[in-house]
Amino acid sequence: MKDSVDNRLSKENLNRRMAEPVLSPSALPEKLIVNPRAMLAVIGGLFLLFPSPLQAQDSGYTRTYVIQADGAWVAPGVRIEPAFVKVSAGKIVWVSATDLRQERTNMLGNTSIDPLIKVNGFLAPGMVDAWTTMVPAGYAQDPHAAATQQLQDSLPMQVANEDELLVAQVLAARQAGIAAVFLSAARDGWRRGVGTAADFSSLDLPQAQGEGALEFAVGAQGDRGLERTFMIEELEAAFTEAADWRGSWDDFDESLEKYGKDLEKYEESLTKYIAEKKKFDEEAKKPGAQAQEGETKETKESKEPTAPKRPKYPIEPQVTAARDLLLGALDGKYQVRIHADTVADIQRVIALKKKHGFHLLLVGGGSADLLADELRLAEIPVILSLGDDLHAAPPVERSLAKRYTALVDGGVEVALASGGAEGLHMLMLTRAGELIAAGCDKNKVWDSLTSIPARLLGLNDYGSLHRGKSATMILFEGTSPFDASALMKTHKPK
């Protein structure tokens, strides 16, 4: 039944909270009651030494309160009515179908209870947009080449009014129900630097999360000029060269070992040469030493000992910043995002992933539905843009709804995103609603907007309304967040 949302979770939370001891003056030793300020100092010190895991990352949120709503979409397919959600420092502490608040009594005898905020509608986790083009102001001034530029280095400091344009973009995304994003480093060209997943602070500025992702584009996506459409070969060559370069260190090590042995032989030969040369010179200086009959100058010189040649130190493989990024991807430090649309390019992207084994996300994937089985077997998720059908209606069999359904039914993880289209954040729920109207499963679509992109980007604090998750939520009226006629608001933690 609907109010069984995690009834088990609610009961466990309730039992746990009821089992927690309540401190009161009568329960404390006399010495502690006599000097309460000393106890507060000790507790404060312990709090600083061992901060709460819910406050592991400071986003600037500080308040604690409980929201009461008509219900909540806790996760895809999991709903409760009514819903109580406790929020502290921007994180969810508990979610329940009953009010779990209890009065607390401190050591001074004062009682308190978390404030309750009542709202009309249903709460749901904020969406995660895995494909945007938000760019900080300092990105364009970065002197690094596009292939090695890391967007994370250009993010503004968490200071008010630090990047007003970026704040405006974040506010627009938040108003549309977006809780976290992927900030793309995309530029024209096939190597586009390193983007990063990010969430938002209380100042409405992005904060980088994770190690980042290398961005590439192949085929027509790799360059605006139609004369360059086969850059998949360049991408293959780049990864192959990086892998071969790493192998060249083995050759270098072997050469270095051989150099050591050759150097020992050289030193032995040099010692022998010095002795023979000394003897030769001494013989030549003896009084009365005469050249033998018929001996020429050249013949005499040929008898002189020859100095050995010193072996050359092997050439060490050269390091480059661009190759280091590729090696980081091969080692699993970076995720790889490749924007490709045609069947031929996607097939070669799949082969590239199989060869090198890096963590790959296929972005765009216009024809990915035709290769659903191959993508599933290669464990390659796909990020589709909700703006694909926005300006031109494709044939019915190539509509976004058809392609999305084919991928999901084929067992491919699919994230739905804005695709970097300007202003599309405000239409994401409406566009997702059109997929449902076309026959797509509501829970799967919601999963593609929340938990799947959060998982693909490594944003463990997003995608659902469970303990420890972000308290950035949406509040909608009506039967679902996809109801375009119903009011939708966003909740930013306090």
Protein Blocks (a to p, Z undefined) as FASTA:
>chain_A
ZZlgoklmmmmmmmmmmmpccddfklpcfklmmmmmlmmmmmmmmmmmmccfklmpcghi
abdcddddfbdcfbghiacdddddddeehiafbdcfbdfbdcdddfkopacddddddded
ddddddddfbdcbdcfklmmpmbdfklpcfklmpccddehklmmlmmmmmmmmmnopabd
cddfbdedjbebjaddddddfkopacdedjbjadddehjllpmblkbcclmmmmmmmmmm
mmmmmmmmmmmmmmmmmmmmmmmmmmmmmmmmmmmmmmmmmmmmpghiacdehiafklmm
mmpccddddddddddddddfklmmmmmmmnomaccddddfbfklmmmmmmmmmmnopacd
dehjlmlmmmmmmmmmnopacdddfklmmmoccdfklgmklmmmmmmmnopacdddeklp
ghklmmmmmmmmmmmmnopafklmmmmmmmmmmmmnopakgoiacehiafbdcddehjbf
klmkbccdddddZZ
